[in-house]
Amino acid sequence: MLHKNIAEFGKDNSIQAKSGLGVKLFIVYSVIYAGFVFIGTFYPQMLGLQVLSGLNLAFVYGMGLIVLAGVMGLVYNFLCTRLENKMNKETEA
């Protein structure tokens, strides 16, 4: 049984802008994650420091990375939607 697309997909004029945005966000996250790896590799004793309400740096930094990934995903989705709406409406007019 074959499934057909219900939505019609046209040309997306915002692909390059969205790709560039994704690369920039990836680089930002990679630099922050590299900081975590750097600390864990060269200064592992620092990860045991209590930094927030008795929680150690390893936990706070790790959870921060997880939350940051979710927030960046939401920001990416919001900005991509704005780019699509702006760039695709310009060509329709």
ABEGO torsion letter per residue (X at the ends): XBBBBABBBBBBAAAAAAAAAAAAAAAAAAAAAAAAAAAAAABAAAAABBABGGBBAAAAAAAAAAAAAAAAAAAAAAAAAAAAAAAAAAAAX
